[in-house]
Amino acid sequence: MPITEQAEWVMDKSGRPYDIVVYGATGFTGRLVAEYLARHYGQEGPHWAMAGRSAAKLAEVRALIGAPKNTPLIVADIADPNSLAAMAQQTRVVLTTVGPYQLYGEPVLEACIAAGTDYADLCGEPVWMRQMIDKHGTAAEQSGARICFSSGFDSIPFDLGVLMLQKEAVARFGRPAPRVKGRVRGMKGGASGGTAASLKATLAAMGKDPSLIPLMQSAFCLTPGFEGPEQPSGNAVQHDDALGSWEAPFIMAAINTKNVHRTNALLGHPWGTDFVYDEMVLTGPGDQGKAVAEHMAKTPMIGRPDDPVPGEGPSKEERETGFYDVLFVGEMPDGQTIHYGVKGRYDPGYGSTSRMLSETGIALLSSNAAGGIGTPGAILGEALVARLRAHAELTFSVEA
């Protein structure tokens, strides 16, 4: 049912005709973002438009998702910088689902920064993200554009999960936890075609330029000028005695951990400069749990010949029956612990991700944060948690 509440976006004084533009609306994930905005907010929410390379395809998707016939369509193409500039100048926020971002993202990012337009994407490509931080970070600060990379399953549940756990740790113990473990307890839903394409593009880039490999391997790739303590590798099967479960490597840890450390750095290291964080998948106790963990370690989720390609995705039923359940464990120096859970309904890579990206865009509309290239946790923080709880069917809660 459409949302009818009065909200901050109604008070837009920017003079721009749109609050949000969904760039890549004819792609699989972009279509889901547009569909969510159309169905969840109707015509009472933010003023939004669909953008892509083909007016005909945009019109076809508009009809397919049941969006109002007067939903504006914008033709924009990375091959035409003027079209991207015109798109960015018409809106307060651009949500882009056009990846791999290292191949297609920079022209959109540049257009948004030049126009002082906020930007959010689904990027899980840390080497490219670091390159963009180094190349465009100062310009974003100067223009006032707030840039939120990784605004989907990678890495919002993890970025915000640690943020909320640390808030509770301070309330309970008077200080943040210097050690936090992120543990995936359950998940149903496969990797997206975009994620698979991003991994292949990253591997190709590192093959051409081996100097990028240390960036990819560093937990502090996204905190230029700061190197914290050595972090757990998370690359081997192990047993967690405290949780009574075997653990397997988690494929998204390579991006999520970097974003968590960037949030800590951007906030001024409230969790300490000695903060340690890792992520793994819980597979259960005993011989069976060990066998599952060993199988997972040998069977990558992506990087296989049968990987989905961009534009492909699960059926509506598969998206709606998907879920994820992540446990965060904060460990204090005196041995006390705090457990915090983040759970999401819908397939993580599509159904939930499209909602998270949409709500990131809406949260940006009322944010007073300064410009710059940040993270959802650093730029939006608890305001985004509130939106995800209210609208995207995510739960954030203390467990023990």
C-alpha positions as CSV (number, residue, x, y, z in Angstrom):
1,M,0.0,0.0,0.0
2,P,1.4,3.4,-0.8
3,I,2.8,5.5,2.0
4,T,0.8,8.7,2.7
5,E,2.8,10.2,5.5
6,Q,4.1,13.7,5.1
7,A,7.9,13.7,4.9
8,E,10.9,15.9,4.4
9,W,11.0,15.4,0.7
10,V,7.8,17.5,0.3
11,M,9.8,20.5,1.5
12,D,12.3,20.3,-1.4
13,K,13.7,23.8,-2.0
14,S,16.4,22.8,-4.5
15,G,14.3,23.8,-7.6
16,R,15.1,20.4,-9.2
17,P,12.1,18.6,-10.7
18,Y,13.0,15.2,-9.2
19,D,13.9,13.9,-5.8
20,I,15.3,10.6,-7.1
21,V,16.3,9.2,-10.5
22,V,16.7,5.4,-10.9
23,Y,19.5,5.0,-13.5
24,G,19.5,1.6,-15.1
25,A,15.8,1.1,-14.6
26,T,15.5,-1.3,-17.6
27,G,18.0,-3.7,-16.0
28,F,16.8,-6.5,-13.6
29,T,17.7,-4.8,-10.3
30,G,17.0,-1.3,-11.5
31,R,13.5,-2.5,-12.5
32,L,13.0,-3.8,-9.0
33,V,14.0,-0.5,-7.5
34,A,11.6,1.4,-9.7
35,E,8.8,-1.2,-8.9
36,Y,9.4,-0.7,-5.2
37,L,9.2,3.1,-5.4
38,A,6.0,2.8,-7.5
39,R,4.2,0.3,-5.3
40,H,5.4,1.3,-1.9
41,Y,5.2,5.1,-2.2
42,G,2.7,5.6,-5.1
43,Q,2.3,9.3,-6.0
44,E,2.4,10.5,-2.4
45,G,6.1,10.0,-1.9
46,P,9.2,11.5,-3.5
47,H,9.1,12.7,-7.1
48,W,11.1,10.2,-9.0
49,A,12.0,9.3,-12.6
50,M,13.4,6.4,-14.5
51,A,16.5,6.7,-16.6
52,G,18.3,4.5,-19.1
53,R,19.6,4.4,-22.6
54,S,16.4,3.6,-24.4
55,A,13.1,5.6,-24.1
56,A,11.2,2.7,-25.6
57,K,12.6,0.2,-23.1
58,L,11.9,2.6,-20.2
59,A,8.3,3.0,-21.3
60,E,8.0,-0.8,-21.6
61,V,9.3,-1.3,-18.1
62,R,7.1,1.5,-16.7
63,A,4.1,-0.4,-18.0
64,L,5.4,-3.8,-16.8
65,I,5.8,-2.7,-13.2
66,G,2.6,-0.8,-13.1
67,A,4.1,2.6,-12.5
68,P,1.9,5.6,-13.2
69,K,1.8,6.5,-16.9
70,N,3.1,10.0,-16.1
71,T,6.3,8.6,-14.4
72,P,9.0,10.7,-16.1
73,L,11.5,8.9,-18.4
74,I,15.0,10.3,-18.9
75,V,17.4,9.1,-21.7
76,A,20.9,9.0,-20.4
77,D,24.0,7.0,-21.5
78,I,27.5,6.7,-20.2
79,A,28.7,7.2,-23.8
80,D,27.1,10.7,-23.8
81,P,28.5,12.8,-20.9
82,N,26.1,15.6,-21.6
83,S,23.1,13.3,-21.1
84,L,24.5,12.2,-17.7
85,A,25.1,15.8,-16.7
86,A,21.5,16.7,-17.6
87,M,20.2,13.8,-15.6
88,A,22.2,14.7,-12.5
89,Q,21.2,18.3,-12.7
90,Q,17.5,17.5,-12.6
91,T,17.5,15.4,-9.4
92,R,18.6,15.5,-5.8
93,V,19.6,11.8,-5.7
94,V,20.7,9.3,-8.4
95,L,20.4,5.6,-7.6
96,T,22.4,3.6,-10.1
97,T,22.3,-0.1,-10.6
98,V,24.5,-0.1,-13.8
99,G,27.5,-2.2,-13.1
100,P,30.2,-3.5,-13.0
101,Y,30.9,0.0,-11.6
102,Q,34.6,-0.2,-12.5
103,L,33.5,-0.4,-16.2
104,Y,30.4,1.9,-16.1
105,G,30.3,3.8,-12.9
106,E,32.8,6.6,-13.0
107,P,31.0,8.8,-15.6
108,V,27.8,8.7,-13.5
109,L,29.7,9.4,-10.3
110,E,31.5,12.4,-12.0
111,A,28.2,13.8,-13.2
112,C,26.7,13.6,-9.8
113,I,29.7,15.2,-8.0
114,A,29.8,18.0,-10.6
115,A,26.1,18.7,-10.0
116,G,26.3,18.4,-6.2
117,T,23.8,15.5,-6.5
118,D,23.7,12.7,-4.0
119,Y,24.5,9.2,-5.3
120,A,24.0,5.6,-4.1
121,D,24.9,2.4,-5.8
122,L,25.3,-1.3,-5.2
123,C,29.1,-1.5,-5.6
124,G,31.0,-4.4,-4.2
125,E,34.2,-3.5,-5.9
126,P,36.6,-2.2,-3.3
127,V,39.6,-1.5,-5.5
128,W,37.5,0.8,-7.7
129,M,35.9,2.4,-4.7
130,R,39.4,3.2,-3.3
131,Q,40.4,4.6,-6.7
132,M,37.3,6.8,-6.7
133,I,37.9,8.0,-3.1
134,D,41.5,9.0,-4.1
135,K,40.4,10.6,-7.4
136,H,37.1,12.3,-6.5
137,G,36.8,12.5,-2.7
138,T,37.8,16.1,-2.4
139,A,35.6,17.2,-5.3
140,A,32.6,15.5,-3.6
141,E,33.3,17.3,-0.3
142,Q,33.5,20.6,-2.2
143,S,30.3,20.1,-4.2
144,G,28.3,18.8,-1.3
145,A,27.4,15.5,-3.0
146,R,27.0,12.6,-0.6
147,I,28.3,9.4,-2.2
148,C,27.0,6.1,-0.7
149,F,28.7,3.1,-2.2
150,S,27.6,-0.4,-1.3
151,S,24.0,0.4,-0.5
152,G,22.6,-3.1,-0.9
153,F,23.2,-6.5,0.8
154,D,26.8,-5.6,0.5
155,S,27.2,-3.9,2.8
156,I,24.2,-2.3,4.6
157,P,23.2,-5.2,7.0
158,F,26.8,-5.5,8.1
159,D,27.7,-1.9,8.2
160,L,24.6,-0.9,10.2
161,G,24.7,-4.1,12.2
162,V,28.1,-3.2,13.7
163,L,27.0,0.4,14.2
164,M,23.9,-0.7,16.2
165,L,25.8,-3.3,18.2
166,Q,28.4,-0.7,19.2
167,K,25.6,1.7,20.3
168,E,24.2,-1.1,22.6
169,A,27.7,-2.0,23.8
170,V,28.3,1.6,24.9
171,A,24.9,1.7,26.7
172,R,25.6,-1.6,28.5
173,F,29.3,-1.5,29.2
174,G,30.2,2.2,28.8
175,R,32.5,1.6,25.9
176,P,32.4,0.0,22.4
177,A,33.5,-3.6,21.8
178,P,37.1,-3.8,20.5
179,R,36.3,-7.1,18.8
180,V,33.2,-7.8,16.8
181,K,32.4,-11.0,14.8
182,G,29.8,-11.0,12.0
183,R,28.3,-14.4,11.6
184,V,25.8,-15.4,8.9
185,R,23.3,-17.8,10.6
186,G,21.1,-18.4,7.6
187,M,20.6,-17.1,4.0
188,K,18.4,-18.2,1.1
189,G,19.1,-16.6,-2.2
190,G,21.9,-16.8,-4.8
191,A,24.5,-14.2,-5.9
192,S,23.3,-11.8,-8.5
193,G,24.6,-11.6,-12.1
194,G,25.9,-8.1,-11.3
195,T,28.0,-9.5,-8.4
196,A,29.4,-12.2,-10.6
197,A,30.3,-9.7,-13.3
198,S,31.9,-7.4,-10.8
199,L,34.1,-10.2,-9.5
200,K,35.2,-11.1,-13.0
201,A,36.0,-7.5,-13.8
202,T,38.0,-7.1,-10.5
203,L,40.0,-10.3,-11.3
204,A,40.7,-9.0,-14.8
205,A,41.8,-5.6,-13.5
206,M,44.2,-7.2,-11.0
207,G,45.6,-9.5,-13.7
208,K,46.4,-6.4,-15.8
209,D,47.8,-4.4,-12.8
210,P,49.2,-6.6,-10.0
211,S,49.7,-3.4,-7.9
212,L,46.0,-3.6,-7.2
213,I,46.3,-6.9,-5.4
214,P,47.5,-5.5,-2.1
215,L,44.5,-3.1,-2.0
216,M,42.1,-6.0,-2.5
217,Q,43.8,-8.0,0.3
218,S,43.9,-5.2,2.8
219,A,41.1,-4.8,5.4
220,F,41.9,-1.1,5.3
221,C,41.7,-0.6,1.6
222,L,39.0,2.0,2.1
223,T,40.7,4.0,4.9
224,P,43.5,5.8,3.1
225,G,46.1,7.1,5.5
226,F,45.1,4.6,8.3
227,E,46.3,1.1,8.9
228,G,44.8,-0.7,11.9
229,P,45.8,-3.9,13.6
230,E,46.0,-7.2,11.8
231,Q,42.6,-8.7,11.1
232,P,41.5,-12.3,11.0
233,S,41.7,-13.7,7.5
234,G,38.4,-15.6,7.6
235,N,39.8,-17.9,4.8
236,A,39.9,-21.2,6.7
237,V,37.3,-23.5,8.2
238,Q,37.3,-23.2,12.0
239,H,35.3,-24.0,15.1
240,D,33.9,-21.2,17.4
241,D,33.7,-22.7,20.8
242,A,31.7,-19.8,22.2
243,L,29.0,-20.3,19.6
244,G,29.3,-24.0,19.4
245,S,29.5,-24.1,15.7
246,W,31.8,-24.7,12.8
247,E,32.4,-21.7,10.5
248,A,33.1,-21.3,6.8
249,P,34.5,-18.4,4.8
250,F,31.9,-15.8,3.7
251,I,32.3,-14.5,0.2
252,M,31.0,-11.0,0.9
253,A,33.4,-10.5,3.8
254,A,36.0,-9.1,1.3
255,I,33.9,-6.0,0.8
256,N,31.8,-5.8,4.0
257,T,34.8,-5.7,6.4
258,K,36.4,-2.9,4.4
259,N,33.2,-0.9,4.6
260,V,32.9,-1.4,8.3
261,H,36.4,-0.2,8.9
262,R,35.7,2.8,6.7
263,T,32.6,3.7,8.7
264,N,34.7,3.6,11.9
265,A,37.4,5.8,10.3
266,L,34.9,8.4,8.9
267,L,33.2,8.7,12.3
268,G,36.5,9.4,14.0
269,H,37.2,5.9,15.2
270,P,34.6,5.7,18.0
271,W,35.2,1.9,18.1
272,G,38.9,2.5,18.5
273,T,41.9,2.4,16.3
274,D,42.5,-1.1,17.5
275,F,39.1,-2.4,16.3
276,V,39.1,-6.0,15.0
277,Y,36.2,-7.3,12.8
278,D,35.6,-10.4,10.6
279,E,32.8,-12.3,9.0
280,M,32.1,-16.0,8.5
281,V,29.2,-18.4,7.9
282,L,28.0,-20.6,10.8
283,T,27.4,-24.2,9.6
284,G,26.4,-25.9,12.8
285,P,28.0,-28.3,15.4
286,G,29.6,-31.7,15.2
287,D,30.8,-33.7,12.2
288,Q,28.0,-32.5,10.0
289,G,28.7,-28.9,10.7
290,K,32.4,-29.4,9.9
291,A,31.5,-31.3,6.7
292,V,29.2,-28.5,5.6
293,A,31.9,-25.9,6.3
294,E,34.5,-27.8,4.4
295,H,32.1,-28.2,1.4
296,M,31.4,-24.4,1.4
297,A,35.0,-23.6,1.6
298,K,35.7,-25.7,-1.5
299,T,32.6,-24.6,-3.4
300,P,32.5,-20.8,-4.2
301,M,29.2,-19.1,-4.6
302,I,30.4,-17.2,-7.6
303,G,33.2,-17.4,-10.1
304,R,31.8,-20.6,-11.8
305,P,30.9,-21.2,-15.4
306,D,27.2,-21.3,-14.5
307,D,27.2,-17.9,-12.8
308,P,24.2,-15.7,-13.7
309,V,24.9,-12.8,-16.1
310,P,23.8,-9.2,-15.6
311,G,20.1,-8.9,-16.3
312,E,19.3,-12.4,-15.0
313,G,17.7,-13.0,-11.6
314,P,15.4,-15.1,-9.6
315,S,11.7,-15.4,-10.0
316,K,9.2,-13.3,-7.9
317,E,8.5,-16.4,-5.8
318,E,12.2,-17.0,-5.2
319,R,12.8,-13.4,-4.3
320,E,9.9,-13.3,-1.9
321,T,10.8,-16.6,-0.1
322,G,14.4,-15.6,0.4
323,F,15.8,-14.3,3.6
324,Y,19.0,-13.6,5.6
325,D,19.9,-13.8,9.3
326,V,23.2,-12.3,10.6
327,L,24.5,-12.4,14.2
328,F,27.0,-9.9,15.5
329,V,29.0,-10.8,18.6
330,G,30.7,-8.0,20.5
331,E,33.5,-9.2,22.8
332,M,34.7,-7.0,25.7
333,P,38.2,-7.2,27.2
334,D,36.8,-8.7,30.5
335,G,35.1,-11.6,28.7
336,Q,31.6,-10.2,28.6
337,T,29.7,-10.3,25.3
338,I,26.8,-8.8,23.5
339,H,24.8,-10.4,20.7
340,Y,22.9,-8.3,18.1
341,G,20.9,-9.7,15.2
342,V,20.0,-8.3,11.8
343,K,17.4,-10.1,9.7
344,G,15.9,-9.4,6.4
345,R,13.0,-10.7,4.5
346,Y,13.3,-11.4,0.7
347,D,16.2,-12.7,-1.4
348,P,19.3,-10.7,-0.2
349,G,20.7,-10.0,-3.7
350,Y,17.6,-8.7,-5.3
351,G,14.4,-8.4,-3.3
352,S,16.0,-6.9,-0.2
353,T,18.8,-5.1,-2.0
354,S,16.3,-3.2,-4.1
355,R,14.5,-2.0,-1.0
356,M,17.7,-1.1,0.8
357,L,19.0,1.0,-2.2
358,S,15.6,2.8,-2.5
359,E,15.5,3.6,1.2
360,T,19.1,4.9,1.1
361,G,18.0,7.3,-1.6
362,I,15.0,8.5,0.4
363,A,17.1,8.8,3.6
364,L,19.6,11.0,1.7
365,L,16.7,13.4,0.9
366,S,16.5,14.5,4.5
367,S,20.2,14.1,5.5
368,N,22.2,17.0,6.8
369,A,25.5,15.2,6.4
370,A,28.4,17.0,4.7
371,G,29.4,16.1,1.2
372,G,32.0,13.4,0.5
373,I,32.5,9.8,-0.4
374,G,31.3,7.8,2.6
375,T,29.3,4.8,3.6
376,P,25.6,4.4,4.5
377,G,26.7,3.9,8.1
378,A,28.8,7.0,8.3
379,I,26.5,9.3,6.2
380,L,23.0,8.1,7.3
381,G,23.5,5.9,10.4
382,E,20.5,5.4,12.6
383,A,18.2,7.4,10.3
384,L,18.7,4.7,7.7
385,V,18.1,1.9,10.3
386,A,14.8,3.6,11.1
387,R,13.7,3.6,7.5
388,L,14.7,0.0,6.9
389,R,12.8,-1.1,10.0
390,A,9.7,0.9,8.9
391,H,9.6,0.2,5.2
392,A,12.0,-2.6,4.0
393,E,11.2,-5.4,6.5
394,L,14.6,-5.5,8.2
395,T,14.9,-6.1,11.9
396,F,17.7,-4.8,14.1
397,S,17.6,-6.1,17.7
398,V,19.7,-7.0,20.8
399,E,19.6,-10.7,21.5
400,A,21.7,-11.2,24.6
